[in-house]
Amino acid sequence: MPILHIQFNVPGKAPDGSPIALPGKQGLHARGPVVQVAVGIMSAVVQEIAQQGASVPGPVTGFALIDTGASITCIDEAAAKTIGAPVIDRIRMSSASHAETEANVYPVHFEIMGSGIHIEAPRCMGAALECQGLVMLIGRDLLLNCSLFYNGPNGSFTLSM
């Protein structure tokens, strides 16, 4: 069972302007439990595309927020277009900021960089995440198979799969 542990180290400035390390809990509070990911098209779809002789764009990298408030894992719409992910369905999405809207569904694969953890997300919902500095939300559909320990006072989190 792979285990990923992230301890936040946040650079800051002292009153005199000199660099200091801020408490990790400030970084965890400001950014949330994020991991760096490389997102591409789901492996089975890549094989289908390759068999047709078409080229497959490479993955995009960025941050994914581990989001227990998201029932379904999401990919940024712009990132989905960049990697050439095909729309395989359309579903209704609700969020804290708006009522039901139509959302594309994409088959994606992602790697949590530096961990060797690779995850297939066959029904990843498209959402506008770029404005939050994110390429993905890792939702409860994938977290069902994980343990997550969020240690606010320590400024760290641990994810085991």
N, C-alpha and C positions, 0 to 999 in steps of 0.2 A: 504494500500500500504506500504510494508516494506521499510524502509529507513536505509541504511548502511552508516555511516560516519567514515572515517579513517583519523586520524591526525598523521602524521609521527613524531616520536621522535627518533632521531638518536644519539647514543652514539659516542663520539669521544674523542680525547686527546688534551689537551692544549700543547703549546710548551714545558712546563716543564714535560710533561708526565702524568699530573693529568687528571682524567676523567672529561669531560664536555659534555653538550648536544649541539649538532650542530643544526643549523636551520633545521626545518622540510622540507623545500624546497630542501635541499641537498639530503635527503633521498628519496623524491618523484622523484627527477631528476635521482638519481642513480638506483632506483629499479622500478620506474613506479607505476601505480595504481595496486597494488597486494592485493589479499585477500587469506586467508588460506582456503583451501577446503578439503573435504573428497569426493573422487570419487569412485563410484562403478558402477555396471551394472544397466541399466535402470530397473525400478520396474517390468514392464510387462515381461521382459526377465527373471528376477530372478524367477518370479512365474512359468514360463514355465520350467526352469531348476529344480526347486524344485519339480514340478509335476512329473518329470522324475526320481526323487529320487537321483539326483546328488547334491553334495554340491557346494556352491557358495563361492568363496574366499571373504574375507572382503574387505572394501574399502582401498584405499591408500590416504595418506594425503600429502599435499604440497601446494605450492603457485600457484595461477592462476593469470595471467596478464589480466587485462581488456584491450583488444586490438582492437581499432577502425579500425586498418589496416587489421585485419583478417576478411574476409567475412564469414568464417565458424568457429565455435568453434572447437578447437583441443584438443586432449589428447596426452600426451607423449606415444609413442609406447611401451616402456618398462612398463609403468604403465598399459596400456591396457592389456598387457599380464599377468601382476601380478594379476589383478582383474578377469582374465578369460573372458574378453569381447569378444563376438563372432564377427567376421568380417561379416558385412551384405552387403557390397558393396565395390567396388573399384572405385575411381574417380581420375581425373587429378587435381593436385595441382600446383599452381605457387606461388612463393614468391619473396621477394626482392632480395634473394641471388641465385635463380635458376629458370630456365624455367620449363615447365610442367614435373611433375613426377607423377607416380602412388602412390596413398595413400589409405590405408584401411579406412573404415568407421565403426564406432562402436556405439552401442546404450548405452549411459551412463546416469547416474544420479549423481548429485553432490549437496553437501550442502556447503553453505558458513558458515564456522564454527563460532559459537557464535552468529549467527544472526537469526537462525531458518528458513533461506531461503533455500528451496529445489527446484532444477531445473532439469527437464528431458531434455536431449539433445539427441534426437533419431538418429541424423546423425552427430556424432562428428568425425572429421577427425584425423587420426593418424599422428603425426609429431615427429621429434627428438627435444624434449624440455628440456630433463634432463640436457643437457650441459649448459642451461641457468638458471638452478636451478628452473625450472617450471614443474608442472605436467599438466597444462592446459593453453590454451588461451581462454578467453571468447570473442567470436567474435560478429560481427554485426548481425548474425542470431538470437542471443539471446538478444542483446542490442536493437533490434527493439522495445522491450516492456519495455524499461527502460529510465530513465533520468540519465545522468552522468554529474556531475559538477566537473571539474578538476581545483583546486585552487592552481596554482603554487606558487604564492607569500606566501601563507599561509602554504604550504606543506601538503595539504589535498585534499581528493576527497570525493564526496558523490554520492552514487548510490541508486536510488529508483526504485522499481519494481512494 
